[in-house]
């Protein structure tokens, strides 16, 4: 009986790890994450931390976030009161 519980726990853990690693793969993942969340008080450090927790390679640079996505560098600027978390530019 204990081995069934251990196997079930291991399967659940693997499923959660798989979901966490699924983010951060392409621009559509980024756009989905940005448009699905809003925070008017988020600055560049908060935005970089938020993106890094979703497996994006993001670094705060002054008033913007530099994001390396598959070798392409994007500049993300927090939106403030506008819809979504930030604007994306190359």
ABEGO torsion letter per residue (X at the ends): XAAAAAAAAAAAAAAAAAAAAABGABAAAAAAAAAABBBAABBAAAAAAAAAAAGBBBBBBEABBBBBBGGBBBBBBBAEABBEABBBBX
